[in-house]
Amino acid sequence: MVLQVNIHEAKTQLSKIIARACRGEEIVIAKAGRPLVRLTPIEQQPSGRRFGALRGKAQVDDRFFEPLPDDELRAWE
């Protein structure tokens, strides 16, 4: 079922209309009874980052904790 609302109602009830669209309802916003736009949720994509994804794939030896040479420190400033 399609819910059609006019622009004024969409402005005053925006949070509720968005919630309905996120639940899967098809929402059409109209002006003077003429459909103008369809409100649809954006599909959420996984961030691509997982905690521990590199476990066992990267190694850090003791040199990592040694101070950087002066010329390299200056390059970072």
Buried (B, 14 or more C-beta within 10 A) or exposed (E): EEEBBBEEBBEEEEEEBBEBBEEEBEBBBBEEEEEEEEBEEEEEEEEEEEEEEEEEEEEEEEEEEEEEEEEEEEEEE
